[in-house]
Amino acid sequence: MNSIRKALREGELEKDTYERVTCAECEKPLKTTNDPDSIATIRTCPDCGREWKEIR
């Protein structure tokens, strides 16, 4: 699982006009899963199911 920053640099993710992070393949905004016991937030594409982590 890559980080959001690394995925943006590699072209896996893109930012839209409103700075929302979207999947480059599906062009859909990512969903957020927030685990209070973890330092990272998991961002998931609703269509393809790929996941990325975002450090808070």
PQR file of N, CA, C, O and H, with PARSE charges and radii, in Angstrom:
ATOM      1  N   MET A   1       0.851  -1.168   0.000 -0.4000 1.5000
ATOM      2  CA  MET A   1       0.000   0.000   0.000 -0.0000 2.0000
ATOM      3  C   MET A   1       0.904   1.240   0.000  0.5500 1.7000
ATOM      4  O   MET A   1       1.685   1.449   0.928 -0.5500 1.4000
ATOM      5  N   ASN A   2       0.789   2.045  -1.038 -0.4000 1.5000
ATOM      6  CA  ASN A   2       1.565   3.274  -1.160 -0.0000 2.0000
ATOM      7  C   ASN A   2       0.922   4.401  -0.372  0.5500 1.7000
ATOM      8  O   ASN A   2      -0.245   4.324   0.011 -0.5500 1.4000
ATOM      9  H   ASN A   2       0.154   1.875  -1.792  0.4000 1.0000
ATOM     10  N   SER A   3       1.700   5.447  -0.136 -0.4000 1.5000
ATOM     11  CA  SER A   3       1.151   6.633   0.500 -0.0000 2.0000
ATOM     12  C   SER A   3       0.492   7.512  -0.564  0.5500 1.7000
ATOM     13  O   SER A   3       0.733   7.335  -1.759 -0.5500 1.4000
ATOM     14  H   SER A   3       2.648   5.509  -0.447  0.4000 1.0000
ATOM     15  N   ILE A   4      -0.325   8.442  -0.134 -0.4000 1.5000
ATOM     16  CA  ILE A   4      -1.014   9.363  -1.037 -0.0000 2.0000
ATOM     17  C   ILE A   4       0.011  10.186  -1.818  0.5500 1.7000
ATOM     18  O   ILE A   4      -0.125  10.351  -3.030 -0.5500 1.4000
ATOM     19  H   ILE A   4      -0.521   8.586   0.836  0.4000 1.0000
ATOM     20  N   ARG A   5       1.032  10.702  -1.138 -0.4000 1.5000
ATOM     21  CA  ARG A   5       2.043  11.530  -1.796 -0.0000 2.0000
ATOM     22  C   ARG A   5       2.780  10.771  -2.899  0.5500 1.7000
ATOM     23  O   ARG A   5       2.971  11.287  -4.000 -0.5500 1.4000
ATOM     24  H   ARG A   5       1.143  10.568  -0.153  0.4000 1.0000
ATOM     25  N   LYS A   6       3.189   9.545  -2.590 -0.4000 1.5000
ATOM     26  CA  LYS A   6       3.912   8.741  -3.568 -0.0000 2.0000
ATOM     27  C   LYS A   6       3.016   8.422  -4.766  0.5500 1.7000
ATOM     28  O   LYS A   6       3.472   8.463  -5.908 -0.5500 1.4000
ATOM     29  H   LYS A   6       3.034   9.126  -1.695  0.4000 1.0000
ATOM     30  N   ALA A   7       1.765   8.111  -4.515 -0.4000 1.5000
ATOM     31  CA  ALA A   7       0.829   7.799  -5.590 -0.0000 2.0000
ATOM     32  C   ALA A   7       0.564   9.020  -6.479  0.5500 1.7000
ATOM     33  O   ALA A   7       0.399   8.875  -7.690 -0.5500 1.4000
ATOM     34  H   ALA A   7       1.394   8.077  -3.587  0.4000 1.0000
ATOM     35  N   LEU A   8       0.522  10.212  -5.893 -0.4000 1.5000
ATOM     36  CA  LEU A   8       0.350  11.429  -6.681 -0.0000 2.0000
ATOM     37  C   LEU A   8       1.556  11.646  -7.596  0.5500 1.7000
ATOM     38  O   LEU A   8       1.390  12.013  -8.759 -0.5500 1.4000
ATOM     39  H   LEU A   8       0.656  10.330  -4.909  0.4000 1.0000
ATOM     40  N   ARG A   9       2.773  11.421  -7.077 -0.4000 1.5000
ATOM     41  CA  ARG A   9       3.982  11.576  -7.892 -0.0000 2.0000
ATOM     42  C   ARG A   9       4.049  10.559  -9.012  0.5500 1.7000
ATOM     43  O   ARG A   9       4.508  10.880 -10.109 -0.5500 1.4000
ATOM     44  H   ARG A   9       2.908  11.123  -6.132  0.4000 1.0000
ATOM     45  N   GLU A  10       3.592   9.319  -8.756 -0.4000 1.5000
ATOM     46  CA  GLU A  10       3.671   8.255  -9.747 -0.0000 2.0000
ATOM     47  C   GLU A  10       2.506   8.267 -10.739  0.5500 1.7000
ATOM     48  O   GLU A  10       2.510   7.500 -11.702 -0.5500 1.4000
ATOM     49  H   GLU A  10       3.219   9.059  -7.865  0.4000 1.0000
ATOM     50  N   GLY A  11       1.516   9.122 -10.516 -0.4000 1.5000
ATOM     51  CA  GLY A  11       0.398   9.228 -11.438 -0.0000 2.0000
ATOM     52  C   GLY A  11      -0.756   8.279 -11.159  0.5500 1.7000
ATOM     53  O   GLY A  11      -1.686   8.194 -11.962 -0.5500 1.4000
ATOM     54  H   GLY A  11       1.512   9.745  -9.734  0.4000 1.0000
ATOM     55  N   GLU A  12      -0.719   7.555 -10.028 -0.4000 1.5000
ATOM     56  CA  GLU A  12      -1.821   6.662  -9.667 -0.0000 2.0000
ATOM     57  C   GLU A  12      -3.040   7.466  -9.216  0.5500 1.7000
ATOM     58  O   GLU A  12      -4.179   7.040  -9.403 -0.5500 1.4000
ATOM     59  H   GLU A  12       0.037   7.624  -9.376  0.4000 1.0000
ATOM     60  N   LEU A  13      -2.788   8.623  -8.625 -0.4000 1.5000
ATOM     61  CA  LEU A  13      -3.850   9.503  -8.136 -0.0000 2.0000
ATOM     62  C   LEU A  13      -3.694  10.878  -8.761  0.5500 1.7000
ATOM     63  O   LEU A  13      -2.606  11.259  -9.192 -0.5500 1.4000
ATOM     64  H   LEU A  13      -1.862   8.970  -8.473  0.4000 1.0000
ATOM     65  N   GLU A  14      -4.799  11.622  -8.805 -0.4000 1.5000
ATOM     66  CA  GLU A  14      -4.797  12.983  -9.307 -0.0000 2.0000
ATOM     67  C   GLU A  14      -5.618  13.848  -8.367  0.5500 1.7000
ATOM     68  O   GLU A  14      -6.431  13.344  -7.591 -0.5500 1.4000
ATOM     69  H   GLU A  14      -5.683  11.313  -8.455  0.4000 1.0000
ATOM     70  N   LYS A  15      -5.399  15.159  -8.443 -0.4000 1.5000
ATOM     71  CA  LYS A  15      -6.233  16.098  -7.705 -0.0000 2.0000
ATOM     72  C   LYS A  15      -7.125  16.818  -8.698  0.5500 1.7000
ATOM     73  O   LYS A  15      -6.677  17.232  -9.768 -0.5500 1.4000
ATOM     74  H   LYS A  15      -4.739  15.569  -9.072  0.4000 1.0000
ATOM     75  N   ASP A  16      -8.408  16.966  -8.330 -0.4000 1.5000
ATOM     76  CA  ASP A  16      -9.324  17.666  -9.226 -0.0000 2.0000
ATOM     77  C   ASP A  16      -9.288  19.160  -8.945  0.5500 1.7000
ATOM     78  O   ASP A  16      -8.455  19.631  -8.171 -0.5500 1.4000
ATOM     79  H   ASP A  16      -8.772  16.631  -7.461  0.4000 1.0000
ATOM     80  N   THR A  17     -10.176  19.891  -9.561 -0.4000 1.5000
ATOM     81  CA  THR A  17     -10.186  21.348  -9.432 -0.0000 2.0000
ATOM     82  C   THR A  17     -10.403  21.833  -7.998  0.5500 1.7000
ATOM     83  O   THR A  17      -9.968  22.926  -7.636 -0.5500 1.4000
ATOM     84  H   THR A  17     -10.853  19.508 -10.190  0.4000 1.0000
ATOM     85  N   TYR A  18     -11.067  21.031  -7.197 -0.4000 1.5000
ATOM     86  CA  TYR A  18     -11.340  21.412  -5.815 -0.0000 2.0000
ATOM     87  C   TYR A  18     -10.360  20.770  -4.839  0.5500 1.7000
ATOM     88  O   TYR A  18     -10.635  20.704  -3.641 -0.5500 1.4000
ATOM     89  H   TYR A  18     -11.421  20.143  -7.492  0.4000 1.0000
ATOM     90  N   GLU A  19      -9.197  20.286  -5.349 -0.4000 1.5000
ATOM     91  CA  GLU A  19      -8.139  19.666  -4.542 -0.0000 2.0000
ATOM     92  C   GLU A  19      -8.557  18.354  -3.894  0.5500 1.7000
ATOM     93  O   GLU A  19      -7.935  17.921  -2.924 -0.5500 1.4000
ATOM     94  H   GLU A  19      -8.974  20.339  -6.323  0.4000 1.0000
ATOM     95  N   ARG A  20      -9.614  17.707  -4.420 -0.4000 1.5000
ATOM     96  CA  ARG A  20      -9.994  16.378  -3.948 -0.0000 2.0000
ATOM     97  C   ARG A  20      -9.117  15.363  -4.647  0.5500 1.7000
ATOM     98  O   ARG A  20      -8.807  15.515  -5.829 -0.5500 1.4000
ATOM     99  H   ARG A  20     -10.119  18.059  -5.208  0.4000 1.0000
ATOM    100  N   VAL A  21      -8.716  14.329  -3.928 -0.4000 1.5000
ATOM    101  CA  VAL A  21      -7.875  13.284  -4.502 -0.0000 2.0000
ATOM    102  C   VAL A  21      -8.775  12.269  -5.201  0.5500 1.7000
ATOM    103  O   VAL A  21      -9.732  11.764  -4.614 -0.5500 1.4000
ATOM    104  H   VAL A  21      -8.968  14.205  -2.968  0.4000 1.0000
ATOM    105  N   THR A  22      -8.452  11.975  -6.472 -0.4000 1.5000
ATOM    106  CA  THR A  22      -9.238  11.037  -7.263 -0.0000 2.0000
ATOM    107  C   THR A  22      -8.334   9.947  -7.831  0.5500 1.7000
ATOM    108  O   THR A  22      -7.139  10.161  -8.033 -0.5500 1.4000
ATOM    109  H   THR A  22      -7.675  12.385  -6.949  0.4000 1.0000
ATOM    110  N   CYS A  23      -8.912   8.793  -8.083 -0.4000 1.5000
ATOM    111  CA  CYS A  23      -8.200   7.672  -8.699 -0.0000 2.0000
ATOM    112  C   CYS A  23      -7.969   8.015 -10.171  0.5500 1.7000
ATOM    113  O   CYS A  23      -8.897   8.448 -10.854 -0.5500 1.4000
ATOM    114  H   CYS A  23      -9.883   8.620  -7.919  0.4000 1.0000
ATOM    115  N   ALA A  24      -6.741   7.827 -10.668 -0.4000 1.5000
ATOM    116  CA  ALA A  24      -6.427   8.154 -12.059 -0.0000 2.0000
ATOM    117  C   ALA A  24      -7.121   7.203 -13.028  0.5500 1.7000
ATOM    118  O   ALA A  24      -7.498   7.616 -14.125 -0.5500 1.4000
ATOM    119  H   ALA A  24      -5.987   7.476 -10.113  0.4000 1.0000
ATOM    120  N   GLU A  25      -7.296   5.947 -12.652 -0.4000 1.5000
ATOM    121  CA  GLU A  25      -7.947   4.965 -13.526 -0.0000 2.0000
ATOM    122  C   GLU A  25      -9.452   5.193 -13.620  0.5500 1.7000
ATOM    123  O   GLU A  25     -10.006   5.256 -14.718 -0.5500 1.4000
ATOM    124  H   GLU A  25      -6.990   5.612 -11.761  0.4000 1.0000
ATOM    125  N   CYS A  26     -10.109   5.315 -12.479 -0.4000 1.5000
ATOM    126  CA  CYS A  26     -11.583   5.384 -12.433 -0.0000 2.0000
ATOM    127  C   CYS A  26     -12.120   6.811 -12.468  0.5500 1.7000
ATOM    128  O   CYS A  26     -13.285   7.029 -12.799 -0.5500 1.4000
ATOM    129  H   CYS A  26      -9.660   5.264 -11.588  0.4000 1.0000
ATOM    130  N   GLU A  27     -11.271   7.788 -12.127 -0.4000 1.5000
ATOM    131  CA  GLU A  27     -11.655   9.196 -12.037 -0.0000 2.0000
ATOM    132  C   GLU A  27     -12.761   9.432 -11.016  0.5500 1.7000
ATOM    133  O   GLU A  27     -13.608  10.306 -11.200 -0.5500 1.4000
ATOM    134  H   GLU A  27     -10.324   7.611 -11.858  0.4000 1.0000
ATOM    135  N   LYS A  28     -12.749   8.644  -9.934 -0.4000 1.5000
ATOM    136  CA  LYS A  28     -13.724   8.788  -8.849 -0.0000 2.0000
ATOM    137  C   LYS A  28     -13.012   9.305  -7.598  0.5500 1.7000
ATOM    138  O   LYS A  28     -11.859   8.945  -7.365 -0.5500 1.4000
ATOM    139  H   LYS A  28     -12.061   7.934  -9.785  0.4000 1.0000
ATOM    140  N   PRO A  29     -13.671  10.144  -6.782 -0.5600 1.5000
ATOM    141  CA  PRO A  29     -13.085  10.588  -5.509  0.2800 2.0000
ATOM    142  C   PRO A  29     -12.910   9.410  -4.558  0.5500 1.7000
ATOM    143  O   PRO A  29     -13.707   8.472  -4.564 -0.5500 1.4000
ATOM    144  N   LEU A  30     -11.872   9.466  -3.750 -0.4000 1.5000
ATOM    145  CA  LEU A  30     -11.573   8.381  -2.820 -0.0000 2.0000
ATOM    146  C   LEU A  30     -12.445   8.458  -1.578  0.5500 1.7000
ATOM    147  O   LEU A  30     -12.805   9.545  -1.126 -0.5500 1.4000
ATOM    148  H   LEU A  30     -11.224  10.228  -3.745  0.4000 1.0000
ATOM    149  N   LYS A  31     -12.779   7.298  -1.032 -0.4000 1.5000
ATOM    150  CA  LYS A  31     -13.509   7.194   0.239 -0.0000 2.0000
ATOM    151  C   LYS A  31     -12.479   7.114   1.369  0.5500 1.7000
ATOM    152  O   LYS A  31     -11.356   6.658   1.154 -0.5500 1.4000
ATOM    153  H   LYS A  31     -12.486   6.415  -1.399  0.4000 1.0000
ATOM    154  N   THR A  32     -12.855   7.551   2.557 -0.4000 1.5000
ATOM    155  CA  THR A  32     -11.950   7.584   3.698 -0.0000 2.0000
ATOM    156  C   THR A  32     -12.401   6.611   4.773  0.5500 1.7000
ATOM    157  O   THR A  32     -13.579   6.561   5.126 -0.5500 1.4000
ATOM    158  H   THR A  32     -13.767   7.922   2.731  0.4000 1.0000
ATOM    159  N   THR A  33     -11.446   5.832   5.294 -0.4000 1.5000
ATOM    160  CA  THR A  33     -11.676   4.964   6.437 -0.0000 2.0000
ATOM    161  C   THR A  33     -10.727   5.408   7.533  0.5500 1.7000
ATOM    162  O   THR A  33      -9.509   5.356   7.359 -0.5500 1.4000
ATOM    163  H   THR A  33     -10.489   5.872   5.007  0.4000 1.0000
ATOM    164  N   ASN A  34     -11.269   5.843   8.657 -0.4000 1.5000
ATOM    165  CA  ASN A  34     -10.467   6.397   9.727 -0.0000 2.0000
ATOM    166  C   ASN A  34     -10.494   5.465  10.933  0.5500 1.7000
ATOM    167  O   ASN A  34     -11.536   5.297  11.567 -0.5500 1.4000
ATOM    168  H   ASN A  34     -12.258   5.886   8.798  0.4000 1.0000
ATOM    169  N   ASP A  35      -9.346   4.858  11.252 -0.4000 1.5000
ATOM    170  CA  ASP A  35      -9.216   3.994  12.419 -0.0000 2.0000
ATOM    171  C   ASP A  35      -8.599   4.819  13.557  0.5500 1.7000
ATOM    172  O   ASP A  35      -7.462   5.271  13.423 -0.5500 1.4000
ATOM    173  H   ASP A  35      -8.500   4.994  10.737  0.4000 1.0000
ATOM    174  N   PRO A  36      -9.306   5.027  14.660 -0.5600 1.5000
ATOM    175  CA  PRO A  36      -8.787   5.874  15.739  0.2800 2.0000
ATOM    176  C   PRO A  36      -7.536   5.308  16.413  0.5500 1.7000
ATOM    177  O   PRO A  36      -6.791   6.061  17.040 -0.5500 1.4000
ATOM    178  N   ASP A  37      -7.290   4.011  16.301 -0.4000 1.5000
ATOM    179  CA  ASP A  37      -6.112   3.416  16.926 -0.0000 2.0000
ATOM    180  C   ASP A  37      -4.883   3.471  16.031  0.5500 1.7000
ATOM    181  O   ASP A  37      -3.789   3.117  16.471 -0.5500 1.4000
ATOM    182  H   ASP A  37      -7.895   3.399  15.792  0.4000 1.0000
ATOM    183  N   SER A  38      -5.037   3.901  14.803 -0.4000 1.5000
ATOM    184  CA  SER A  38      -3.929   3.935  13.854 -0.0000 2.0000
ATOM    185  C   SER A  38      -3.522   5.369  13.557  0.5500 1.7000
ATOM    186  O   SER A  38      -4.332   6.291  13.655 -0.5500 1.4000
ATOM    187  H   SER A  38      -5.926   4.188  14.446  0.4000 1.0000
ATOM    188  N   ILE A  39      -2.256   5.547  13.193 -0.4000 1.5000
ATOM    189  CA  ILE A  39      -1.750   6.875  12.847 -0.0000 2.0000
ATOM    190  C   ILE A  39      -2.119   7.257  11.408  0.5500 1.7000
ATOM    191  O   ILE A  39      -2.114   8.438  11.060 -0.5500 1.4000
ATOM    192  H   ILE A  39      -1.597   4.798  13.113  0.4000 1.0000
ATOM    193  N   ALA A  40      -2.434   6.274  10.583 -0.4000 1.5000
ATOM    194  CA  ALA A  40      -2.734   6.520   9.169 -0.0000 2.0000
ATOM    195  C   ALA A  40      -4.227   6.399   8.886  0.5500 1.7000
ATOM    196  O   ALA A  40      -4.943   5.634   9.531 -0.5500 1.4000
ATOM    197  H   ALA A  40      -2.438   5.315  10.865  0.4000 1.0000
ATOM    198  N   THR A  41      -4.673   7.175   7.906 -0.4000 1.5000
ATOM    199  CA  THR A  41      -6.032   7.086   7.394 -0.0000 2.0000
ATOM    200  C   THR A  41      -5.965   6.317   6.076  0.5500 1.7000
ATOM    201  O   THR A  41      -5.095   6.585   5.247 -0.5500 1.4000
ATOM    202  H   THR A  41      -4.091   7.797   7.382  0.4000 1.0000
ATOM    203  N   ILE A  42      -6.855   5.386   5.881 -0.4000 1.5000
ATOM    204  CA  ILE A  42      -6.873   4.591   4.657 -0.0000 2.0000
ATOM    205  C   ILE A  42      -7.846   5.223   3.674  0.5500 1.7000
ATOM    206  O   ILE A  42      -9.013   5.438   3.999 -0.5500 1.4000
ATOM    207  H   ILE A  42      -7.561   5.168   6.554  0.4000 1.0000
ATOM    208  N   ARG A  43      -7.358   5.524   2.458 -0.4000 1.5000
ATOM    209  CA  ARG A  43      -8.185   6.085   1.390 -0.0000 2.0000
ATOM    210  C   ARG A  43      -8.390   4.992   0.351  0.5500 1.7000
ATOM    211  O   ARG A  43      -7.419   4.376  -0.088 -0.5500 1.4000
ATOM    212  H   ARG A  43      -6.410   5.350   2.194  0.4000 1.0000
ATOM    213  N   THR A  44      -9.632   4.739  -0.050 -0.4000 1.5000
ATOM    214  CA  THR A  44      -9.985   3.635  -0.940 -0.0000 2.0000
ATOM    215  C   THR A  44     -10.775   4.142  -2.133  0.5500 1.7000
ATOM    216  O   THR A  44     -11.639   5.008  -1.997 -0.5500 1.4000
ATOM    217  H   THR A  44     -10.420   5.239   0.307  0.4000 1.0000
ATOM    218  N   CYS A  45     -10.470   3.594  -3.309 -0.4000 1.5000
ATOM    219  CA  CYS A  45     -11.256   3.895  -4.512 -0.0000 2.0000
ATOM    220  C   CYS A  45     -12.524   3.041  -4.473  0.5500 1.7000
ATOM    221  O   CYS A  45     -12.429   1.824  -4.314 -0.5500 1.4000
ATOM    222  H   CYS A  45      -9.768   2.890  -3.420  0.4000 1.0000
ATOM    223  N   PRO A  46     -13.701   3.641  -4.614 -0.5600 1.5000
ATOM    224  CA  PRO A  46     -14.944   2.866  -4.537  0.2800 2.0000
ATOM    225  C   PRO A  46     -15.148   1.917  -5.721  0.5500 1.7000
ATOM    226  O   PRO A  46     -15.852   0.917  -5.582 -0.5500 1.4000
ATOM    227  N   ASP A  47     -14.553   2.203  -6.875 -0.4000 1.5000
ATOM    228  CA  ASP A  47     -14.749   1.354  -8.053 -0.0000 2.0000
ATOM    229  C   ASP A  47     -13.757   0.199  -8.122  0.5500 1.7000
ATOM    230  O   ASP A  47     -14.163  -0.960  -8.197 -0.5500 1.4000
ATOM    231  H   ASP A  47     -13.981   3.015  -6.988  0.4000 1.0000
ATOM    232  N   CYS A  48     -12.447   0.506  -8.096 -0.4000 1.5000
ATOM    233  CA  CYS A  48     -11.450  -0.554  -8.292 -0.0000 2.0000
ATOM    234  C   CYS A  48     -10.968  -1.176  -6.984  0.5500 1.7000
ATOM    235  O   CYS A  48     -10.360  -2.246  -7.012 -0.5500 1.4000
ATOM    236  H   CYS A  48     -12.116   1.448  -8.035  0.4000 1.0000
ATOM    237  N   GLY A  49     -11.221  -0.534  -5.830 -0.4000 1.5000
ATOM    238  CA  GLY A  49     -10.880  -1.114  -4.541 -0.0000 2.0000
ATOM    239  C   GLY A  49      -9.434  -0.930  -4.111  0.5500 1.7000
ATOM    240  O   GLY A  49      -9.044  -1.450  -3.066 -0.5500 1.4000
ATOM    241  H   GLY A  49     -11.715   0.336  -5.808  0.4000 1.0000
ATOM    242  N   ARG A  50      -8.622  -0.206  -4.885 -0.4000 1.5000
ATOM    243  CA  ARG A  50      -7.232   0.028  -4.492 -0.0000 2.0000
ATOM    244  C   ARG A  50      -7.185   0.938  -3.276  0.5500 1.7000
ATOM    245  O   ARG A  50      -8.070   1.771  -3.081 -0.5500 1.4000
ATOM    246  H   ARG A  50      -8.940   0.216  -5.734  0.4000 1.0000
ATOM    247  N   GLU A  51      -6.133   0.775  -2.448 -0.4000 1.5000
ATOM    248  CA  GLU A  51      -6.031   1.533  -1.198 -0.0000 2.0000
ATOM    249  C   GLU A  51      -4.697   2.269  -1.113  0.5500 1.7000
ATOM    250  O   GLU A  51      -3.675   1.822  -1.635 -0.5500 1.4000
ATOM    251  H   GLU A  51      -5.415   0.098  -2.608  0.4000 1.0000
ATOM    252  N   TRP A  52      -4.748   3.419  -0.431 -0.4000 1.5000
ATOM    253  CA  TRP A  52      -3.566   4.221  -0.154 -0.0000 2.0000
ATOM    254  C   TRP A  52      -3.667   4.698   1.273  0.5500 1.7000
ATOM    255  O   TRP A  52      -4.767   4.832   1.811 -0.5500 1.4000
ATOM    256  H   TRP A  52      -5.578   3.782  -0.008  0.4000 1.0000
ATOM    257  N   LYS A  53      -2.521   4.959   1.899 -0.4000 1.5000
ATOM    258  CA  LYS A  53      -2.551   5.460   3.269 -0.0000 2.0000
ATOM    259  C   LYS A  53      -2.152   6.930   3.298  0.5500 1.7000
ATOM    260  O   LYS A  53      -1.347   7.397   2.492 -0.5500 1.4000
ATOM    261  H   LYS A  53      -1.628   4.850   1.463  0.4000 1.0000
ATOM    262  N   GLU A  54      -2.735   7.631   4.241 -0.4000 1.5000
ATOM    263  CA  GLU A  54      -2.472   9.052   4.422 -0.0000 2.0000
ATOM    264  C   GLU A  54      -2.121   9.252   5.892  0.5500 1.7000
ATOM    265  O   GLU A  54      -2.929   8.970   6.778 -0.5500 1.4000
ATOM    266  H   GLU A  54      -3.389   7.251   4.896  0.4000 1.0000
ATOM    267  N   ILE A  55      -0.916   9.737   6.141 -0.4000 1.5000
ATOM    268  CA  ILE A  55      -0.471   9.981   7.519 -0.0000 2.0000
ATOM    269  C   ILE A  55      -1.097  11.273   8.018  0.5500 1.7000
ATOM    270  O   ILE A  55      -1.056  12.294   7.331 -0.5500 1.4000
ATOM    271  H   ILE A  55      -0.260   9.966   5.422  0.4000 1.0000
ATOM    272  N   ARG A  56      -1.674  11.231   9.207 -0.4000 1.5000
ATOM    273  CA  ARG A  56      -2.311  12.415   9.792 -0.0000 2.0000
ATOM    274  C   ARG A  56      -1.299  13.319  10.406  0.5500 1.7000
ATOM    275  O   ARG A  56      -1.654  14.367  10.946 -0.5500 1.4000
ATOM    276  H   ARG A  56      -1.707  10.402   9.765  0.4000 1.0000
TER
END
